[in-house]
Amino acid sequence: MIKVSVMYPNIPGVRFNHEYYRDKHMPMVKALLGDACSYYTIDKGLTGSAPGNAATYIAMCHIFSESIEVFLAASAPHAQAMEEDLINYTDLSPIMQISEVVVGHTFN
């Protein structure tokens, strides 16, 4: 399994509409990716490494998919539509990383 992380740096004065991202953008992404998106999570930055420090990222999403090949095949035809929707919720350029999920859910 892989995880596609899309991270939005927390820069003073940036615009980020968390409600639009949660209610419109990410559901659209899931619909466009179909089964290539097993599930996704959304994070809203609260604080940095110490209380009172700004969070490094104002928001992040993590899209879980079976493989890089599956994700890229599903996302390539819709990349422009997903990118064009950015203006509806932010003026930031996101940072993207694809990672291999080495350990999933573990509970003791």
DRENNU-521440 format. One record per atom (N, C-alpha, C): z, y negated, x. Coordinates in nm, 2 decimals, padded with zeros to 4 digits. Example, Ala and Ser with C-alpha at 12.3 -4.5 7.8 and 13.67 -1.06 7.14 Angstrom:
2
R      c3      c2      c1
R   00.78   00.57   01.32
R   00.78   00.45   01.23
R   00.78   00.33   01.32
R   00.71   00.22   01.28
R   00.71   00.11   01.37
R   00.79   00.00   01.29
***
This chain:
108
R      c3      c2      c1
R   00.00   00.12   00.09
R   00.00   00.00   00.00
R   00.00  -00.12   00.09
R  -00.07  -00.23   00.04
R  -00.07  -00.35   00.11
R  -00.01  -00.46   00.02
R   00.03  -00.57   00.09
R   00.09  -00.69   00.02
R   00.01  -00.81   00.07
R  -00.05  -00.88  -00.02
R  -00.12  -01.01   00.01
R  -00.03  -01.12  -00.03
R   00.02  -01.19   00.08
R   00.11  -01.30   00.06
R   00.03  -01.43   00.06
R   00.05  -01.51  -00.04
R  -00.01  -01.65  -00.04
R   00.11  -01.75  -00.04
R   00.12  -01.83   00.06
R   00.24  -01.91   00.08
R   00.20  -02.06   00.08
R   00.28  -02.14   00.02
R   00.25  -02.28   00.00
R   00.36  -02.36   00.08
R   00.32  -02.42   00.19
R   00.42  -02.49   00.27
R   00.49  -02.61   00.19
R   00.62  -02.62   00.22
R   00.70  -02.72   00.15
R   00.69  -02.85   00.24
R   00.60  -02.93   00.20
R   00.57  -03.06   00.28
R   00.62  -03.17   00.19
R   00.70  -03.27   00.24
R   00.74  -03.38   00.15
R   00.63  -03.45   00.08
R   00.65  -03.47  -00.05
R   00.55  -03.54  -00.13
R   00.44  -03.46  -00.19
R   00.44  -03.33  -00.16
R   00.34  -03.24  -00.22
R   00.36  -03.22  -00.37
R   00.25  -03.19  -00.43
R   00.25  -03.16  -00.58
R   00.24  -03.01  -00.59
R   00.33  -02.95  -00.67
R   00.32  -02.81  -00.70
R   00.38  -02.79  -00.84
R   00.30  -02.74  -00.93
R   00.34  -02.72  -01.07
R   00.38  -02.57  -01.09
R   00.50  -02.54  -01.08
R   00.55  -02.40  -01.08
R   00.52  -02.34  -01.22
R   00.53  -02.41  -01.32
R   00.51  -02.36  -01.46
R   00.36  -02.31  -01.47
R   00.27  -02.40  -01.43
R   00.13  -02.37  -01.44
R   00.10  -02.24  -01.35
R   00.15  -02.24  -01.23
R   00.13  -02.13  -01.14
R   00.18  -02.00  -01.20
R   00.30  -02.00  -01.26
R   00.36  -01.88  -01.33
R   00.28  -01.84  -01.45
R   00.25  -01.94  -01.54
R   00.20  -01.91  -01.67
R   00.05  -01.90  -01.68
R  -00.02  -01.96  -01.59
R  -00.17  -01.97  -01.60
R  -00.24  -01.91  -01.48
R  -00.21  -01.96  -01.36
R  -00.28  -01.92  -01.24
R  -00.26  -01.77  -01.21
R  -00.14  -01.73  -01.19
R  -00.12  -01.59  -01.15
R  -00.16  -01.49  -01.26
R  -00.14  -01.51  -01.39
R  -00.20  -01.42  -01.49
R  -00.35  -01.42  -01.48
R  -00.42  -01.53  -01.45
R  -00.56  -01.53  -01.44
R  -00.60  -01.44  -01.32
R  -00.53  -01.46  -01.20
R  -00.56  -01.38  -01.08
R  -00.54  -01.23  -01.12
R  -00.44  -01.19  -01.18
R  -00.41  -01.05  -01.22
R  -00.53  -01.00  -01.31
R  -00.57  -01.08  -01.41
R  -00.68  -01.04  -01.49
R  -00.81  -01.02  -01.42
R  -00.84  -01.11  -01.32
R  -00.96  -01.10  -01.24
R  -00.96  -00.98  -01.15
R  -00.84  -00.95  -01.09
R  -00.83  -00.84  -01.00
R  -00.82  -00.71  -01.07
R  -00.77  -00.71  -01.19
R  -00.76  -00.58  -01.27
R  -00.67  -00.48  -01.20
R  -00.71  -00.36  -01.19
R  -00.63  -00.25  -01.13
R  -00.61  -00.27  -00.98
R  -00.69  -00.35  -00.92
R  -00.67  -00.37  -00.77
R  -00.54  -00.45  -00.75
R  -00.48  -00.51  -00.85
R  -00.35  -00.57  -00.84
R  -00.25  -00.48  -00.91
R  -00.18  -00.40  -00.83
R  -00.08  -00.31  -00.89
R   00.03  -00.39  -00.97
R   00.07  -00.49  -00.90
R   00.17  -00.59  -00.96
R   00.18  -00.71  -00.86
R   00.24  -00.81  -00.91
R   00.26  -00.93  -00.82
R   00.40  -00.99  -00.85
R   00.45  -01.06  -00.75
R   00.57  -01.14  -00.76
R   00.55  -01.28  -00.73
R   00.63  -01.37  -00.78
R   00.62  -01.51  -00.75
R   00.76  -01.56  -00.70
R   00.76  -01.63  -00.59
R   00.89  -01.68  -00.54
R   00.88  -01.84  -00.54
R   00.99  -01.90  -00.58
R   01.01  -02.04  -00.58
R   01.11  -02.07  -00.47
R   01.07  -02.15  -00.37
R   01.16  -02.18  -00.26
R   01.28  -02.26  -00.30
R   01.40  -02.22  -00.26
R   01.52  -02.29  -00.29
R   01.58  -02.37  -00.17
R   01.60  -02.30  -00.06
R   01.66  -02.36   00.06
R   01.61  -02.29   00.18
R   01.64  -02.35   00.29
R   01.61  -02.29   00.42
R   01.72  -02.20   00.47
R   01.72  -02.18   00.60
R   01.82  -02.09   00.66
R   01.97  -02.13   00.64
R   01.99  -02.26   00.61
R   02.12  -02.31   00.59
R   02.12  -02.39   00.46
R   02.23  -02.38   00.39
R   02.24  -02.46   00.26
R   02.21  -02.61   00.29
R   02.13  -02.67   00.21
R   02.09  -02.81   00.23
R   01.96  -02.83   00.31
R   01.92  -02.73   00.38
R   01.79  -02.74   00.45
R   01.68  -02.71   00.35
R   01.57  -02.78   00.37
R   01.45  -02.75   00.28
R   01.39  -02.61   00.30
R   01.35  -02.55   00.19
R   01.28  -02.42   00.20
R   01.15  -02.44   00.28
R   01.12  -02.34   00.36
R   00.99  -02.34   00.44
R   00.87  -02.35   00.35
R   00.88  -02.27   00.24
R   00.77  -02.27   00.14
R   00.82  -02.31   00.01
R   00.74  -02.40  -00.06
R   00.77  -02.44  -00.20
R   00.75  -02.33  -00.30
R   00.65  -02.24  -00.27
R   00.62  -02.13  -00.35
R   00.55  -02.02  -00.27
R   00.56  -01.90  -00.32
R   00.48  -01.79  -00.26
R   00.45  -01.69  -00.38
R   00.34  -01.62  -00.36
R   00.31  -01.50  -00.44
R   00.28  -01.39  -00.35
R   00.31  -01.27  -00.40
R   00.28  -01.15  -00.33
R   00.21  -01.05  -00.42
R   00.09  -01.02  -00.39
R   00.00  -00.93  -00.47
R   00.00  -00.79  -00.40
R   00.04  -00.69  -00.47
R   00.04  -00.55  -00.42
R  -00.08  -00.48  -00.46
R  -00.14  -00.41  -00.36
R  -00.27  -00.34  -00.39
R  -00.27  -00.21  -00.31
R  -00.35  -00.12  -00.35
R  -00.36   00.01  -00.29
R  -00.41   00.00  -00.14
R  -00.50  -00.08  -00.11
R  -00.56  -00.09   00.02
R  -00.63  -00.23   00.04
R  -00.65  -00.26   00.16
R  -00.73  -00.39   00.19
R  -00.87  -00.38   00.13
R  -00.93  -00.26   00.14
R  -01.07  -00.25   00.09
R  -01.07  -00.27  -00.06
R  -00.97  -00.21  -00.13
R  -00.97  -00.22  -00.28
R  -00.94  -00.37  -00.32
R  -00.85  -00.44  -00.25
R  -00.82  -00.58  -00.28
R  -00.94  -00.66  -00.25
R  -01.00  -00.65  -00.13
R  -01.12  -00.73  -00.10
R  -01.24  -00.71  -00.19
R  -01.26  -00.59  -00.23
R  -01.37  -00.56  -00.32
R  -01.35  -00.63  -00.46
R  -01.22  -00.63  -00.50
R  -01.19  -00.69  -00.63
R  -01.19  -00.84  -00.63
R  -01.14  -00.89  -00.51
R  -01.12  -01.04  -00.51
R  -01.24  -01.12  -00.47
R  -01.33  -01.06  -00.39
R  -01.45  -01.13  -00.34
R  -01.53  -01.20  -00.45
R  -01.56  -01.12  -00.56
R  -01.65  -01.19  -00.66
R  -01.58  -01.30  -00.74
R  -01.44  -01.31  -00.72
R  -01.37  -01.41  -00.80
R  -01.30  -01.52  -00.71
R  -01.33  -01.51  -00.58
R  -01.26  -01.60  -00.48
R  -01.29  -01.75  -00.52
R  -01.41  -01.79  -00.56
R  -01.43  -01.92  -00.59
R  -01.36  -01.97  -00.72
R  -01.35  -01.89  -00.82
R  -01.28  -01.92  -00.94
R  -01.13  -01.94  -00.91
R  -01.07  -01.85  -00.83
R  -00.93  -01.86  -00.79
R  -00.90  -01.99  -00.71
R  -00.99  -02.02  -00.62
R  -00.98  -02.14  -00.54
R  -00.99  -02.27  -00.62
R  -01.09  -02.27  -00.71
R  -01.11  -02.39  -00.79
R  -00.99  -02.42  -00.88
R  -00.91  -02.32  -00.91
R  -00.80  -02.34  -01.00
R  -00.68  -02.41  -00.92
R  -00.69  -02.42  -00.79
R  -00.58  -02.48  -00.71
R  -00.55  -02.62  -00.76
R  -00.65  -02.70  -00.79
R  -00.63  -02.84  -00.83
R  -00.55  -02.85  -00.95
R  -00.54  -02.75  -01.03
R  -00.45  -02.75  -01.15
R  -00.30  -02.74  -01.13
R  -00.27  -02.70  -01.01
R  -00.12  -02.68  -00.98
R  -00.07  -02.74  -00.85
R  -00.16  -02.77  -00.75
R  -00.12  -02.82  -00.62
R  -00.22  -02.89  -00.55
R  -00.18  -02.97  -00.45
R  -00.27  -03.04  -00.36
R  -00.26  -02.98  -00.22
R  -00.19  -02.86  -00.21
R  -00.17  -02.79  -00.08
R  -00.29  -02.69  -00.05
R  -00.30  -02.66   00.07
R  -00.39  -02.54   00.11
R  -00.29  -02.43   00.15
R  -00.31  -02.32   00.08
R  -00.21  -02.21   00.10
R  -00.24  -02.13   00.23
R  -00.14  -02.07   00.28
R  -00.15  -01.98   00.40
R  -00.15  -01.84   00.34
R  -00.24  -01.75   00.39
R  -00.25  -01.62   00.34
R  -00.23  -01.52   00.45
R  -00.16  -01.41   00.42
R  -00.14  -01.30   00.51
R  -00.15  -01.17   00.43
R  -00.21  -01.07   00.49
R  -00.21  -00.93   00.44
R  -00.13  -00.84   00.53
R  -00.03  -00.77   00.47
R   00.06  -00.69   00.54
R   00.06  -00.55   00.48
R   00.09  -00.45   00.57
R   00.11  -00.32   00.52
R   00.26  -00.31   00.48
R   00.28  -00.25   00.36
R   00.41  -00.23   00.31
R   00.47  -00.10   00.37
R   00.56  -00.12   00.46
R   00.62  -00.01   00.53
R   00.73   00.06   00.46
R   00.82  -00.02   00.39
R   00.93   00.03   00.31
R   00.92  -00.05   00.18
R   00.92   00.02   00.07
R   00.92  -00.04  -00.06
R   01.06  -00.06  -00.11
R   01.09  -00.03  -00.24
R   01.22  -00.04  -00.30
R   01.32   00.06  -00.24
R   01.43   00.01  -00.19
R   01.54   00.10  -00.14
R   01.67   00.05  -00.20
R   01.74   00.14  -00.26
R   01.87   00.11  -00.32
R   01.97   00.21  -00.27
R   02.09   00.16  -00.23
R   02.20   00.26  -00.19
R   02.30   00.28  -00.31
***
